[in-house]
Amino acid sequence: MSELYLYVYDLSKGMAKQFSAMFLGKHFDGVWHTGIVAYDKEWYFGNDGISCCLPKATILGEPNEMIHLGRTEINENDFLDIINQMRETTYKIGTYNLLEHNCNNFSNDLSMFLIGKPIPQHIIDLPKEVLSS
């Protein structure tokens, strides 16, 4: 069992909030990167596949927001099996796509699998919102 947190980072470091309306014609609060914290590690997806580190130890520094998602009843060994299965199937190295297959999709899929609850919809919808602006 483990508590689950969604760590949310603004890749634009505030620039999206400040300038998105001017450049895109629509206001965006941030350009979101997410990771799931479970079993004392932060799990995230990028071009190198699924990675992990100590919480808050990514190159992004301190998260803008830490959202408590709930508690999973899945034990750590089964959790690691799930991660390895995701590494070998859906979230392989080199399959990252900023608009369609990104860190937020990974965080959402992992959250759904572990607790049956999605991450906030505005984070998942950001690429579509940007493209439609």
N, C-alpha and C positions, 0 to 999 in steps of 0.2 A: 504494500500500500504506500501511496505517496500523495502529498498535496500537489496540485498542478497549478502552475502560474503561466500566464502569457506575458512575456516581456515584449514591450512595444518600443521601437526606436524610430526616430524621425531621421531618415537618411539625408534630408535636406538641411538639417540643423536649424530649422525655423525659416528657411528661405521660402519654402512652399507657402507657408502661412502669410508671409510678407508680400510675395510677388506673384503668386499663382493667378490671381484675378487679372492682373495687368498683362501677363504673358499668355495665359490660356483662356481668359474670358470667364473663368469660374474659380471660386475660392476653394482651396484645399488646405486643410490644417497641417498636413505633413505628407511625406513619402515614406510609407510604413514598411519597416522590416520587423519580423516577429520571430521569436523562438519560444519553445515550450520548456519550462523548468520542471523537471521531474527527477526523483531519485538523486537529488543534490547535484544535478548537471543541467546545463542549458543546451538544448538540442535545436538545431536549425539546419536549413537546407540552402545550398548555394551551388555554384558551378562545380565544386569539388564533391558534390553529393551531400549526404547527411553527415554533419559534424557535431561535436559537443565540446564543451569547456566548462569550467566552473561558472556559476551564475555571475553575470556582470563582467566577465573576463573577455568578452569579444572585443574586437578593435573599435567597436562603436561606443564603448564606455558605458556610462550609466543609462539605463533605459528611461525613456520619457514617462512610461507608465508600466506598472506591474499589476496585472489583473488576475485575481484569484478565480480560477475556473471551477475548482472543486477538488474532489479526492477520488483517486482511482483505487479500485480494489484489486487490480492486477498486480501480481508480485513482480519484483525486479527482474528475475530471470525470464519470465514471460514477456515483460516489457522489452528487454534486450532482444528477445526472439522477434518481436514485432518490428523493432528498429531494423534488424538485419534483413527481415523479409522486405521491408520497404526499400532498403538499400539495393536489394537484388531485383526489384520489380519497378515500382512506380517512380522512385526517387534515386535513380542511378546517377553516377558521375557523368557530367556532360549533358544532362537533360534539362537543366535549369533554363527557363524562359521567363524574362522579366514580366511579360504580360499574361502568360497563360499557365505557367508551371513554376511557381516561385516559392519563396519561404513562407508566405502567408497561406498558400494552398497546403503546404506540408503541415504547418501548425494547425490548420483547420482539420485536416485528415487525422492527424495524431490525436487531437482533442476529441473528435467524434468517436474514434476507436476506443480511447481510454475512458471517456466519461459520457459519451453520447450527446455532447454539447458543442455547438460550433463556436468559433471565435467571433468577435463582433463583425457584423455584416459590412459595415463601412470600410473595414480593412480589406476584406475579400474583394469588394466591389471597386476599389480604387483604380486598378488598371482600366476597367470599362469606363469609369467616370472620366478619366483623363482622356481616353480616346474619343469620347463623345463630346468633349468640350471644343 
